[in-house]
Amino acid sequence: MIHVVGWYDNKWGYACRVADLASFISECERKGHRLGRVRVVEREHIERALRTASFAPEGLPL
């Protein structure tokens, strides 16, 4: 029996989505549209979410 483990890191796909988002925001600003769904998140809320997330490694430097 052969056990194969693989990892696919899709940095190119992520980079394309970030570029699409930047283009979308730029076009909205150029046309004078305001992005209505903006939420400010406090650092402490992010830190708490990272500490309680199941994927967070022990001793995460925050």
N, C-alpha and C positions, 0 to 999 in steps of 0.2 A: 504494500500500500504506500502511496506517495501522498504526502501532505504539502500543499503549496500555499504559501502565504504571500500576498501581494499588497502593495500600497500604491495608490494612485493619488498624486498630489496635483490638483488642478489649478496651479497658479495662473496659467494663461486665461482660463475661464473667469477666474476671480478678477484678474486685471481688466479684462474686457467689460465686466459688469461695473467696475469702479469707473472706467472711462465713460460708459454709457450714463451713469449717474451724474458724473461731472458735466457731461454734455447737456443733459436734461436740466440741471440746475442753472447752467450758463444761459441756456435758451429762455428759461423762465425769467431770469433776471433781465435779459436783454429786452424781452417783451413787456417787462414791468409787472409780471405776475408775482403775487406773494404766495409763498408756500404756506398753506394754512395749517398743516399738521407738523408743528415744531414742538418738541418737548425738551425741556432742560432737565438733565439728570444730574443730581448732586454726586460728587465723588464717593461719599460714604455709602450711597445706595449701590453704586457699581461695585465697590469693594465688598459689601455684604453679599451681593449676588454672586460674585466670583468665589467667595469663601464657602458659600453654601451649595454651589453647583457641584454636581457629581463628578464632573471632569476636572475640577481644580486640584492640582497636585498639592501635597502637604508642604507647608512652609512657603506658600506663594508670596514673593516679595511685593507687597503693596505699600 
